[in-house]
Amino acid sequence: LPKDFLTIKEVELLVNFFSDRLKDHHSVTPHVLFGLLAMSTFTHLPPGSGQQMVKEVSKEVHVQSLAQADRRSAYSILINLLHTKMEELKPMGADFVYNFIQTMDGERDPRNLVLAFNIVPVIVQNFPIGMFAEELFEVTSCYFPIDFTPPPNDPHGVTKDELVLGLQRCMAATPLFAQYCLPLLIEKMTSDVQSAKKDAFHTLAKCTETYAAKDFQEFLSSLFMCMKREVLSGVSEMVEGAALSALTAVVSVLSTGVQQKNSETLLDGFLKDIIKDCRHHLTQPELKLMYPSGKLLQAAAAGSDQACCIILREIIPLLLEQFHKHTQVLNRRSVLDVLLGFIKISKRFNGSDEKNPVAEYKDAIMPVLFSLLSETNFLLRCAGLTGIVGMLTLTGVTSEEEQCLAAEHMLKLVLEDTDSSVRTEATTALTFISSELTWIVCKIVLPKLVEYLKIDFMETDQSSPHFSSGYLLNTLAAISVHKDIIQETVPILYQQLEDLTNRPATDYSEAELCLNCIANIVQSSVQEKENLDFFYEDLLQKLLKISLQSFINYLSRTEHVLWKQDILLKLCSVIRTICQHLSQRQGEEMVKNVLAVYVEGQSHLWLGGAEAEGAFKPLQASSPWQQTQALHVFLAVICALHQNVLVPSLYSLLDMLVNLTLQLSHSLSQLGTVKCLAGLINKAPQGTELDSYLESLKQKLETLLNTRVESGQHQGAALVWQWVTKALVLRGHPISGKFVEKMMTFFENSNLNKLAADGFYIVMAEFDDVMTKHMHAIIRPLYKQRFFHLTLPGLIQGFNSTIADRKQFYLTALSYLLRFVPKQVLLSELPPLVPLLVQSLLIEEVSLQLSTMTTMYDLMHDAPLILGEYLDTLIPKFLKLSRYEPSMKVRIAALQCLGMMTTLPQHLTTPHQKTVVRELAHPLDDKKRLVRKEAAQARGEWYLLETMQK
Amino acid sequence: MPILENVNPEIHQKASAREITHAEEDDDVVDEIDGREIFDLIRNINDPEHPLSLEELNVVENSRVHVDNAQNRVMVDFTPTIPHCSMATLIGLSIRVKLLRSLPNRFKVDVRITPGTHASEEAVNKQLADKERVAAALENSHLLEVVNQCLSSNKTSSE
């Protein structure tokens, strides 16, 4: 029924009727409540009827003697009326409060409590609760702390959090509750139950939002005692964190009262107590309580600007004094760590009228930090660095000279320090400065680095390892976080790469490093438009040109850096990353260019007047492999662009790619070609043109697969088939079903069965160079699930009916499915699969064994009961594999599975304990250390079974 | 909560994880058991009193672990945090049990208190060296439970 179905008159009649019926026999009450509930939702509620309903219900009904659902109706009526008829109910005043207390007193059902907890804050805000404050607090707070675990498969979906938060809101609803609430919280904070303590601290923090400073007055010292106890004992990180944030919240509320009279002393007094309690521990940096005391003070300082000033003025001089007094490295380090904590806290300081309290001590702190940088102990050098960075982050504390000095020091450490962790730390520090204080880096750091880089190229026999050009390049890449810096560093890096390609014999690793640096910079900065335009106009064109040069000039060279697979692919990844982000206009320009050069062979477009030894024909199988593998560059450009960038004469290009794949024998080129084909098909515009093309491609390939030609063509055709299947499954094209069906027949084809499982890998795995989300591929949601459900029955049936020799092909395909399918899907299909997994362990094929064990390891965690049924079979198999001579990886995986088994239900594992412990004595003496480590771990866990039982 | 003997002990830096070498990843190379490997086995044993590991309390140190592969002998010295520590025997027992469970049985293991660091050093050493007493101690289910407590790994923190 629509909410305005009934007129005012009709509603009035019904309300009167229902109200009267409440006086009838109690067995009709539930139905009447239900009727009233419906009434309360109507928009045409006559004036006065809201009050009438509330009064009648409270007068005639004893809510707590009703069943759960009916009590729920009563609460819902109240909620609805409070929502719509507040003005009418307000005059009821304290009566309403009293009625409500009676209504909810003794409620036990979590579902109803959630409702009741929602009502309380509304009442508190709108009704005078004065005389009933204690009662109202009593009926709600008796549930504190909430101890509720929803039953498994709970259909009502009431969570513990919902209750906890609801109750928190009630208890913190009004300052009137303070005198009852705080003692209760203190009592819970001293209990032994960790979750009760945590809840108490959380609730306290919540209370500070409404309670005023004076409400806390008499409880401050007890509250602090509780917090201190938790933080100093450090038993539970969770409780500790809750206590610290509660402390921050309390200090913050105390500070808000400072403008009012008397409160000043309250905050001062509280902080004085805290400082007095903690300072003694701060003077003993060698002992355990140093850190927790620091944490307490820091939490208090984080409460407000005043607190920050008061505490830092007291503590910083103390810590500086401690630092000078102690000479031992570890002690100094502890003092520094705590000091740093305070510096970090002062970052929150945003006082408009006062300066950051750290500023007062800057002249004492900075020299200490700088002097640390030349300490002999690396820990101290690191601490110094962190300290300086901390100081630099404070606004308005450090001067420009100090910032420059800091940058110089960091650069010096980056270049000259003997310890790698200090160098890493210094590089991170420089990275930080680059983003915050860019001009300093441009002015001081960059010129220095470039200078060093030049020296290094001349004297290639530099001895110190951390001073290699590779290291310098990495540093350059690390500081390239701002566009001003990027525009300086990327050309330097590119120049370096170009120099390398021009040298006849080259160290590949250096070129790879160079490309890695470029790749990292591009990856992290390409999102910004300014950077993208720079990369598009400068770097991308250069990279395309340099790669084209290397492909075309294959005659005069016997080797070339860019011919090397890893380096070529890295180069492609940079190109791809840039192309992914291009706008439509830029993309269309790219397509035009790349087609002209790669398909039409107009290489002069990119090379200009530069020398070219011959024609560039990457799409012809007769071309040398140096040219055909250029298809990877083609792929990186054309398959990365946005979907709305159309490729002209797409279908003739597709034909070329198909033929090329079939003819090529150079496998890297072939892979690039087929990926390119699949990527284009995946993104081709929907329509009859695509459908008919696919149909003809299907027929062409089927003919090839069915005729008895030499296996070369067979394999090529199978490869095309598998990749096209992936492209179609991904976009959910209607014809994909037929492609998948045919792929299943590969298993029983004696020419193809060895390749059959690969198709499953190709479809399920994600390749980062084609058909990814970032490359704007058309990806249907849940395609993996679909493919899994589509093929699984066929695989199982095929496995069961095939001859022994072919079983492993099915199992391998299955292992690919399991590796990539989402866990929830797998769990529901699991039971019939486990026997197959067990079979897979028996086949002597390391990769299959390993992937099966990885799956089982995860399953023991996710589906303990299902795997638990097979322990009798599994344990002997794993034990046997734990001694599998040829591969340590197999032994390690088997031992990890055995260790993981101890998490299965006790009654299943205990019967095997003796055997496993006895058998695991062997691998303890394995010749490989890594195996021994796992064996010791697994055996230890099996020994411990008995303790966990109790 | 029982009253702790040493409420505010000194805390020491933990060693970083052992780096895996190429030789260790090579299937054909034989890795000898060395001191560090044994130290790695015992350094994460929990102290019976504190939520800290024996390594953090400096009770065990890499330099006080010795292995002789040829003679099949392992020697571990441990240092109680205070000379009157009543937990010394329990700590020693835990180390012993851990090694018993984790080392091939060809090894003879000696666990002793670092000379000069405990009041009743000799008595404790004697107890720990006595095979039968160790075996008998492990028959005691309560004691075994305490030892297992020390050996149970708090998975989230140790990994």
Interface residues (C-beta under 8 A of the other chain):
Chain A: G234 V235 Q284 E286 L287 K288 L289 L330 L379 P886 S887 M888 A921 L924 D925 K927 K928 R929 L930 R932 K933 A936 R939 G940 E941 Y943 L944 E946 T947 M948 K950
Chain B: N8 P9 E10 I11 H12 Q13 I20 E24 E25 D27 V29 V30 D31 I33 E37 D40 L41 P51 K98 R101 S102 L103 P104 N105 R106 L144 E145 N148 Q149 L151 S152 S153
